[in-house]
């Protein structure tokens, strides 16, 4: 039972900063309800073929300035189809960051190839392109580049390297629709760009994904693999109907998130134990599905990352541990590692992520996050030793 003490952490019986908990998602996104109702009224919601998938495909390819968009049932399926479209298979190697979404690693295995894990940049927490040259072999066929937690990979450098070594690039922008990297849209640099429309994403249809490319040969291979009487990896008409107004609203929502992220980072500047991921990429406008932080427990009196996350969740703030590093959760017989992956180890142990819905809130909502951090830090010693446990609904970050 919570007391009426606003200064005591909620995990220790105090009053939560946000008794209502984190904002729900999806929220009331302009145009979505009308689109769904319209699809129900005209019957298109349940059709194999209707107007919405075609319209969304055109809308997405135009937005990304690519020739083709292929809608899929998930971002993970889109990565697999991209690999198949690039003719990646048995005997090939695919380079990816050791700190990445595990579905990307598993997709490489599914097509019969071997993942090659490289370390991440110590500031951005994302793939470090300066390490690519040490990772290549005669078997290297492709690179998967993910932009995660507000961190971005310098894509011009990656593409120049890939072209010089006759490799393909899959750019995973599942966490960053509408972001800009070196003057171009995230997802438009690679031979294939991939997006997710999962239930927690900034563009959401509950499930779903897409890939974009300007290469017709990739689309042809994907179509041949995908077509089995009906599509094996489809996005439904109803899902497409719900996504169309969201894509139209995306730039406005991203701009609002960016303003709130800047405000939050200013408010947290006095907390050296919570350091936002930093980008050195030129002409960069990150996307914020998750806002990533390097967590330093020594600055919180030794409070573990997991306990910090529990305490923040109890305050109604959606902070969670990041991904598990790929080499920490898979057999070493299944991948090839390049170097000691020291920074990926640090990410495995120290990455924290803030879920995005609150970033569309008011200044007061953002100030509540900083107040909760201050409360947890002030009482870190007591939180570290108190036996009470809080069942967090968060857990490790999703894609």
KOLVEXRO-542642 format. One record per residue (C-alpha): residue in one letter; x, y, z. Coordinates in pm, whole numbers, padded with zeros to 5 digits, always signed. Last residue first. Layout:
BEGIN
aXYZ/...
//
This chain:
BEGIN
x+01254-00434-03112/x+01149-00518-02762/x+01339-00391-02460/x+01404-00634-02177/x+01146-00640-01902/x+00851-00401-01892/x+00552-00508-01685/x+00767-00465-01373/x+00672-00679-01073/x+00807-00480-00782/x+01014-00655-00519/x+01049-00566-00152/x+01382-00666+00000/x+01517-00311+00059/x+01896-00303+00022/x+01945-00124-00308/x+01631+00086-00273/x+01757+00222+00060/x+02091+00321-00091/x+01931+00467-00402/x+01699+00697-00208/x+01818+01027-00354/x+01888+00864-00691/x+01538+00721-00712/x+01377+01054-00623/x+01594+01246-00868/x+01510+01000-01147/x+01139+01036-01066/x+01162+01415-01075/x+01337+01395-01414/x+01060+01177-01554/x+00793+01406-01407/x+00949+01700-01592/x+00876+01523-01919/x+00508+01485-01832/x+00492+01852-01727/x+00640+01952-02063/x+00343+01776-02220/x+00326+01432-02371/x+00433+01287-02706/x+00758+01168-02549/x+00553+00979-02290/x+00462+00725-02560/x+00829+00650-02651/x+00960+00386-02412/x+01269+00490-02214/x+01563+00256-02264/x+01849+00151-02038/x+02179+00002-02153/x+02424-00101-01879/x+02493-00476-01882/x+02432-00575-02242/x+02549-00232-02356/x+02875-00284-02166/x+02922-00624-02328/x+02856-00460-02666/x+03132-00214-02575/x+03377-00497-02506/x+03302-00700-02816/x+03637-00883-02767/x+03739-00874-03131/x+03533-00996-03427/x+03293-01275-03332/x+03188-01556-03566/x+02847-01708-03505/x+02663-02038-03442/x+02935-02227-03255/x+02954-01945-03000/x+02608-02052-02881/x+02363-01768-02848/x+02248-01549-02556/x+02557-01350-02460/x+02692-01326-02815/x+02373-01148-02921/x+02386-00881-02652/x+02068-00879-02445/x+01857-00584-02545/x+01794-00279-02327/x+01684-00271-01965/x+01353-00089-01908/x+01232+00261-01818/x+00858+00318-01859/x+00789+00579-01587/x+00496+00518-01350/x+00694+00562-01027/x+00693+00184-00982/x+00841+00158-01331/x+01119+00392-01220/x+01196+00175-00917/x+01193-00144-01121/x+01424+00012-01380/x+01665+00127-01109/x+01655-00225-00963/x+01742-00376-01299/x+02022-00124-01356/x+02169-00208-01019/x+02195+00055-00747/x+02566+00098-00667/x+02522+00436-00500/x+02346+00574-00806/x+02657+00719-00973/x+02829+00380-00932/x+02537+00228-01123/x+02636+00396-01452/x+02348+00365-01700/x+02415+00442-02067/x+02085+00576-02195/x+01861+00496-02492/x+01540+00670-02595/x+01316+00407-02751/x+01084+00463-03046/x+01272+00788-03078/x+01377+00880-03430/x+01700+01065-03489/x+01742+01382-03696/x+02104+01385-03819/x+02268+01622-04064/x+02614+01488-03974/x+02647+01173-03762/x+02831+01212-03432/x+02537+01074-03239/x+02513+01044-02862/x+02322+00792-02652/x+02186+00961-02341/x+02393+00943-02020/x+02231+00845-01689/x+02492+00821-01415/x+02609+01176-01470/x+02272+01311-01346/x+02293+01692-01372/x+02222+01681-01747/x+01893+01504-01680/x+01674+01814-01724/x+01862+01910-02041/x+01822+01559-02180/x+01451+01574-02103/x+01401+01901-02288/x+01588+01774-02595/x+01384+01453-02587/x+01064+01658-02562/x+01149+01860-02871/x+01245+01544-03063/x+00919+01372-02969/x+00715+01664-03102/x+00908+01661-03431/x+00854+01286-03465/x+00478+01328-03417/x+00455+01597-03686/x+00667+01394-03927/x+00455+01083-03870/x+00106+01228-03925/x+00070+01114-04289/x+00231+00783-04194/x-00027+00743-03918/x-00313+00825-04158/x-00211+00533-04385/x-00134+00285-04106/x-00492+00205-04000/x-00601+00129-04357/x-00295-00090-04404/x-00388-00296-04100/x-00742-00339-04230/x-00618-00443-04575/x-00399-00710-04418/x-00019-00726-04424/x+00091-01052-04578/x+00385-01291-04524/x+00292-01610-04713/x+00105-01426-04989/x-00163-01643-05148/x-00120-01930-05391/x+00230-01953-05253/x+00374-01613-05346/x+00638-01502-05094/x+00939-01673-05252/x+00859-01556-05604/x+00768-01208-05479/x+01090-01179-05278/x+01298-01277-05579/x+01118-01021-05799/x+01147-00747-05537/x+01523-00795-05514/x+01558-00789-05894/x+01353-00467-05910/x+01609-00275-05706/x+01487+00060-05571/x+01416-00082-05229/x+01167-00062-04943/x+01071-00324-04685/x+00761-00341-04473/x+00626-00457-04139/x+00320-00580-03958/x+00161-00648-03624/x-00057-00438-03392/x-00094-00190-03677/x+00158+00057-03542/x+00378+00339-03666/x+00559+00462-03354/x+00596+00096-03263/x+00449-00084-02959/x+00202-00305-03147/x+00437-00391-03431/x+00450-00187-03754/x+00814-00262-03831/x+01037-00115-04102/x+01315-00240-04330/x+01536-00067-04585/x+01691-00266-04869/x+01996-00180-05078/x+02068+00048-04786/x+02044+00426-04768/x+01665+00471-04778/x+01586+00311-04441/x+01654+00626-04242/x+01560+00909-04474/x+01840+01109-04632/x+02036+01422-04535/x+02315+01253-04342/x+02065+01042-04151/x+01703+01152-04113/x+01435+00977-03907/x+01086+00922-04047/x+01057+00562-03937/x+01321+00499-03671/x+01283+00188-03455/x+01226-00049-03747/x+01494+00131-03949/x+01694-00183-04022/x+01918-00104-04319/x+02007-00414-04520/x+02334-00357-04704/x+02480-00557-04993/x+02848-00630-05041/x+03081-00577-05337/x+03380-00475-05123/x+03411-00110-05232/x+03031-00083-05245/x+02999-00204-04887/x+03265+00035-04758/x+03108+00334-04931/x+02768+00226-04801/x+02886+00201-04441/x+03060+00540-04452/x+02752+00708-04598/x+02538+00530-04341/x+02683+00683-04027/x+02494+00460-03777/x+02233+00625-03557/x+02146+00611-03188/x+01793+00708-03080/x+01736+00368-02916/x+01852+00168-03219/x+01952+00223-03582/x+02024-00123-03723/x+02273-00208-03998/x+02266-00558-04146/x+02571-00616-04365/x+02583-00854-04661/x+02769-01127-04851/x+03087-01201-04652/x+03224-01542-04758/x+03567-01422-04875/x+03606-01263-04536/x+03507-00932-04380/x+03505-00850-04011/x+03826-00650-03967/x+03720-00408-04241/x+03385-00355-04070/x+03532-00221-03745/x+03534+00147-03848/x+03161+00108-03918/x+03078+00093-03544/x+02730-00060-03512/x+02514+00120-03256/x+02561+00220-02891/x+02588+00584-03004/x+02878+00687-02780/x+03083+00369-02733/x+03027+00261-03097/x+02927-00102-03125/x+03131-00419-03166/x+03116-00664-03453/x+02933-00996-03480/x+02951-01216-03790/x+02625-01408-03834/x+02654-01725-04047/x+02416-01799-04335/x+02155-02073-04374/x+01854-01852-04449/x+01718-01915-04099/x+02056-01839-03940/x+02058-01484-04076/x+01696-01446-03964/x+01796-01549-03612/x+02053-01271-03588/x+01800-01013-03706/x+01542-01151-03462/x+01788-01098-03177/x+01761-00721-03197/x+02112-00579-03187/x+02420-00547-02967/x+02675-00771-03140/x+02631-00550-03446/x+02579-00719-03779/x+02790-00878-04052/x+02637-01148-04271/x+02836-01452-04383/x+02752-01685-04672/x+02792-02063-04681/x+02421-02129-04703/x+02218-01832-04816/x+02204-01463-04902/x+02044-01416-05243/x+01971-01044-05186/x+01597-01111-05203/x+01643-01391-04952/x+01813-01157-04708/x+01544-00892-04764/x+01273-01154-04711/x+01425-01248-04377/x+01453-00883-04271/x+01090-00823-04376/x+00974-01125-04174/x+01137-00972-03866/x+00972-00638-03939/x+00637-00813-03937/x+00347-00938-04157/x+00483-00781-04473/x+00434-00484-04706/x+00669-00455-05004/x+00763-00100-05106/x+00926-00027-05442/x+01092+00259-05630/x+01242+00432-05327/x+01198+00796-05224/x+01120+00693-04865/x+00795+00891-04861/x+00711+00786-05216/x+00774+00419-05136/x+00562+00449-04821/x+00265+00620-04989/x+00271+00379-05282/x+00272+00075-05054/x+00008+00238-04831/x-00223+00295-05128/x-00185-00060-05262/x-00244-00210-04919/x-00548+00015-04869/x-00738-00029-05195/x-00842-00392-05171/x-00715-00744-05226/x-00768-01034-04988/x-01074-00857-04851/x-01179-00832-04487/x-01131-00461-04418/x-01259-00362-04762/x-01620-00406-04654/x-01720-00043-04722/x-01837+00018-04364/x-01555-00175-04200/x-01286+00006-04401/x-01450+00341-04319/x-01458+00257-03950/x-01087+00172-03960/x-00998+00492-04144/x-01212+00707-03915/x-01050+00555-03607/x-00701+00614-03750/x-00749+00973-03864/x-00553+01147-03589/x-00381+00906-03347/x-00582+00851-03030/x-00326+00647-02837/x-00146+00328-02926/x-00007+00310-02669/x-00099+00393-02311/x+00086+00660-02117/x+00302+00529-01832/x+00137+00474-01493/x-00174+00647-01356/x+00000+00704-01022/x+00266+00908-01206/x+00516+01035-00947/x+00425+00735-00735/x+00335+00794-00367/x+00570+00623-00124/x+00574+00258-00016/x+00938+00168-00078/x+00890+00095-00449/x+00691+00419-00468/x+01004+00606-00369/x+00955+00834-00065/x+00927+01205-00137/x+00553+01205-00212/x+00468+01055+00129/x+00097+00973+00120/x+00170+00604+00168/x+00139+00339-00100/x+00000+00000+00000/
//
